[in-house]
């Protein structure tokens, strides 16, 4: 019988992935923007479906959160009215004024921290490269919120 050649090439993964972005390590070496990989109809469908799902879930979770917060306020008002809870309004007013002062102090400087600016720049670059996908997502999100 024929003998097989049992030689293997060794691939050093640490060296291979050293200078590669994390998304390329996960998805593939050719995972660029969706505009490079898919046609317009596919991008619209992908964006629309993911947007609709996100909007639908966002709507359901939003209703649940609004119900929980509203119910909590309702129960607190009942407890306050029946005497189970006594509110120290002077303390509330002092804390609100303190929070206002902190907000004025933090909002006086309009400069964005560099890490936030770099992430915002990344998002803008992604949106510019994937305009059709983003448009489909936005439309689908609005439809999901409406359904």
Secondary structure, 3 states (H helix, E strand, C coil): CCCCCCCCCCCCHHHHCCCCCHHHHHCCCCCCCHHHHCCHHHHHHHHHHHHHHHHHHHHHHHHHHHHHHHHHHHHHHHHHHHCCCCCCHHHHHHHHHHHHHHHHHHHCCCCCCHHHHHHHHHHHHHHHHCHHHHHHHHHHHHHHHHC
